[in-house]
Amino acid sequence: MSKALAVKDVVSARVSIATLDGLSSVVLDQAAVADTLALTTSAATRGILVQSGPDSMHVRSGEIALVAATEVSSQAPLTTIGSTDGASSLVIDQAAVTDTVVLGSNAATKGILVQAGATGSVHVFNGDILSSASAGNFTVTASQVALLGTNVLQTVLTLDNAATLLGAALSYAVLDSAVIPAITVCSRINIAPGAGGTLLQSIYAGAPSGREIQFQNIGTGILTFVDQSGLGTGVLIRGPGDYLVPPGGGAVVMFDGGQNFWFVRGI
């Protein structure tokens, strides 16, 4: 039953309006530590409706927190969440011609962070994925970067991570991290044999199949990749016989997991 009331101001330190069953209430309490206005319902099957006409409804505050046990749902043809300075925003626009979801920052010193948990993942599915950093760098840091496309195109490939072995010994039963600490992560190895040359009997185990290393002879003697050496204690090298690299020359080796060899591929 409804009843029309004359316009009346209610002024008090605390005002409470509640249903007879006590499950729903509106409380204004100037002494409250956190929420001076509380609009609540404790009934399991009852909700709270805040609805405006065709015009806008505004909520202004220093901070707005939404907490839900199941989900928070917001639907509109255009939804915009923006920072006060207008530099950063999240825009969801169903009428957009290309990008219906835009997460952007146009401040020169501000970026965008997308972060998952320690064992979680960030997924992007379907369509084309375009990344443009014409005015900056694109950096990926990971224990392993897998490019699984059937056709991977690279305009320029620079192998930046290198290691150098000076004063190389006459022979190595295995070229591993005990000899070159960074061998498992570097793409280029500069090795300097003395006048008597250096024999590589095998290379470290545990590399992913397809791993390549470029060797450059910067010494004065011959660098020899020994073919299937009986002295090797790591993964053996396979070539067209012993492969000799003179001073100033180079060679590329590739690990083939199926064959379990480091194959000499020349240069």
C-alpha positions in Angstrom: 0.0 0.0 0.0 1.4 3.4 -0.9 0.6 6.7 0.8 1.3 10.2 -0.5 3.3 12.4 1.9 3.8 16.1 1.9 7.3 17.3 1.2 9.2 17.2 4.5 12.8 17.5 5.5 14.2 14.9 8.0 17.4 16.1 9.7 19.1 13.8 12.2 22.5 12.4 13.1 21.2 9.0 12.1 18.2 8.1 9.8 17.1 4.6 9.1 14.3 3.4 6.8 13.7 -0.4 6.8 11.3 -3.1 5.7 9.1 -4.8 8.2 11.2 -8.0 7.9 14.4 -6.1 8.6 16.1 -7.5 5.5 16.4 -4.3 3.5 17.2 -0.8 4.7 18.5 2.6 3.9 20.7 4.1 6.6 22.2 7.6 6.9 24.7 7.8 9.8 27.0 10.7 10.1 29.0 8.9 12.8 29.8 5.9 10.6 33.5 5.3 10.2 33.4 4.2 6.5 29.9 4.2 4.9 27.8 7.2 6.0 25.1 6.1 3.5 24.3 2.4 3.4 21.7 0.9 1.0 21.5 -2.8 1.8 19.5 -6.0 1.6 20.5 -9.2 3.3 17.8 -11.4 1.7 19.4 -14.2 -0.5 16.9 -13.6 -3.4 16.5 -9.8 -3.2 18.6 -7.2 -5.0 18.9 -3.4 -5.1 17.7 -1.4 -8.1 19.0 2.1 -8.8 17.4 3.4 -11.9 17.3 6.7 -13.7 15.2 8.0 -16.6 16.7 8.4 -20.1 19.2 11.0 -18.8 22.4 10.2 -17.0 22.9 8.9 -13.5 26.1 10.2 -11.8 28.1 8.7 -9.0 31.0 10.8 -7.8 33.5 9.8 -5.2 37.2 9.6 -4.4 37.0 5.8 -4.8 34.4 3.4 -6.0 34.7 -0.3 -5.0 32.5 -3.1 -6.5 32.6 -6.4 -4.7 30.5 -9.4 -5.8 30.5 -13.0 -4.9 29.7 -14.1 -8.4 29.9 -11.3 -11.1 29.6 -7.6 -11.8 27.6 -6.9 -15.0 27.4 -3.6 -16.9 25.7 -3.3 -20.3 25.4 -0.2 -22.5 26.1 0.6 -26.2 29.0 2.7 -25.0 30.9 2.3 -21.7 33.8 4.6 -20.8 36.0 4.4 -17.7 38.6 7.1 -17.7 41.1 8.8 -15.4 40.4 12.3 -14.1 43.1 13.8 -16.3 41.6 12.1 -19.4 45.0 10.5 -20.3 44.0 6.9 -19.7 40.7 5.1 -20.4 38.9 1.9 -21.1 36.3 2.3 -23.8 33.8 -0.4 -24.9 31.8 0.8 -28.0 29.6 -1.6 -29.9 29.3 0.9 -32.7 33.0 1.2 -33.3 34.1 0.3 -36.9 37.3 -1.5 -35.9 38.2 -1.5 -32.2 35.1 -2.1 -30.0 37.4 -2.4 -26.9 40.1 0.2 -26.5 42.5 0.2 -23.5 44.6 3.4 -24.0 47.0 5.8 -22.5 48.1 9.0 -24.4 50.3 10.3 -21.6 53.9 10.4 -22.7 55.2 8.8 -19.5 52.3 6.4 -18.7 52.0 2.9 -19.8 49.5 0.0 -19.7 50.0 -3.0 -17.4 48.3 -6.4 -18.1 49.4 -8.8 -15.4 48.5 -12.3 -14.5 49.3 -14.3 -11.4 52.6 -16.2 -10.9 51.2 -19.4 -12.6 48.4 -17.7 -14.6 48.3 -16.7 -18.3 47.3 -13.8 -20.4 45.4 -15.1 -23.5 44.6 -13.3 -26.8 42.6 -15.4 -29.3 41.4 -15.2 -32.9 41.9 -12.7 -35.7 45.1 -10.8 -36.4 47.3 -9.5 -33.6 49.2 -6.4 -34.5 51.9 -4.8 -32.4 53.5 -1.5 -33.5 56.3 0.2 -31.6 57.7 2.5 -34.4 59.0 5.0 -31.8 60.3 2.5 -29.2 61.4 -1.0 -28.6 59.4 -4.3 -28.3 60.9 -6.5 -25.6 59.9 -10.0 -24.6 61.5 -11.5 -21.5 60.8 -15.2 -20.8 62.5 -18.4 -20.1 61.3 -19.6 -23.5 59.7 -17.7 -26.4 57.8 -20.0 -28.8 56.8 -18.7 -32.2 54.5 -21.5 -33.5 53.2 -20.0 -36.7 53.5 -21.9 -40.0 55.2 -18.9 -41.5 57.3 -16.6 -39.2 58.6 -13.5 -41.0 61.4 -11.3 -39.5 62.6 -8.2 -41.2 65.8 -8.0 -39.2 67.1 -10.6 -36.8 69.9 -9.6 -34.4 71.5 -12.2 -32.2 72.5 -10.0 -29.4 73.5 -12.4 -26.6 77.1 -13.5 -27.1 79.9 -15.1 -25.1 83.7 -15.2 -25.7 86.1 -18.0 -24.8 89.7 -16.7 -24.9 92.8 -18.9 -24.6 90.8 -22.0 -25.5 92.3 -25.4 -24.5 93.5 -27.9 -27.0 90.5 -30.1 -26.5 87.1 -30.1 -24.7 85.3 -33.4 -24.0 82.2 -31.3 -23.7 81.6 -27.6 -24.3 79.1 -26.8 -21.5 78.4 -24.2 -18.8 81.5 -25.2 -16.9 83.5 -23.9 -19.8 81.2 -21.1 -21.0 78.6 -20.2 -18.2 76.2 -18.5 -20.7 76.3 -21.3 -23.3 72.7 -22.3 -22.7 71.3 -18.9 -23.4 73.7 -17.2 -25.9 73.3 -17.2 -29.6 76.9 -16.4 -30.6 80.2 -17.8 -29.3 83.5 -16.2 -30.1 86.2 -18.8 -29.4 90.0 -18.2 -29.6 92.1 -21.3 -30.2 95.8 -21.0 -29.8 98.4 -21.9 -32.4 97.8 -25.7 -31.7 94.1 -25.4 -32.4 91.1 -26.5 -30.4 89.0 -29.8 -30.7 85.4 -29.8 -29.7 84.4 -33.4 -28.9 80.8 -32.7 -27.9 78.4 -29.9 -26.8 76.2 -29.6 -23.8 73.0 -31.7 -23.3 69.5 -30.4 -22.5 69.1 -27.9 -25.4 65.6 -27.7 -27.0 65.4 -29.3 -30.4 66.2 -26.7 -33.1 68.5 -24.7 -30.9 71.2 -23.0 -33.0 74.6 -21.5 -32.0 76.9 -19.5 -34.2 80.6 -20.1 -33.6 83.3 -17.6 -34.7 87.0 -18.4 -34.7 88.7 -15.3 -33.4 92.0 -17.1 -32.5 95.2 -18.0 -34.3 94.6 -21.8 -34.6 92.0 -24.1 -36.2 88.7 -24.8 -34.5 87.6 -28.4 -35.2 84.2 -29.9 -34.6 85.0 -33.6 -34.2 82.5 -35.8 -35.9 80.9 -38.4 -33.5 83.9 -38.3 -31.2 84.5 -41.3 -28.9 85.9 -38.8 -26.4 82.8 -36.7 -26.2 80.9 -36.7 -22.8 78.0 -34.5 -23.9 75.8 -34.6 -27.0 77.9 -35.7 -30.0 78.6 -33.5 -33.0 77.6 -34.7 -36.5 79.2 -33.3 -39.6 80.6 -34.3 -43.0 83.6 -35.7 -41.2 85.6 -33.5 -38.9 84.6 -29.9 -39.6 87.6 -27.5 -39.6 87.1 -23.7 -39.1 90.2 -21.6 -39.8 91.0 -18.4 -38.0 88.5 -15.7 -39.0 86.0 -18.3 -40.1 82.8 -19.5 -38.5 80.2 -22.3 -38.3 76.6 -22.8 -37.2 75.6 -25.9 -35.2 72.0 -27.0 -34.6 70.7 -29.5 -32.0 68.3 -32.1 -33.4 66.4 -33.7 -30.6 65.1 -36.5 -32.7 68.6 -37.5 -33.9 70.2 -36.4 -30.7 73.1 -34.7 -32.5 74.5 -31.2 -32.8 74.7 -31.0 -36.6 77.3 -28.7 -38.2 75.4 -26.6 -40.7 78.3 -24.6 -42.1 78.0 -20.8 -42.3 
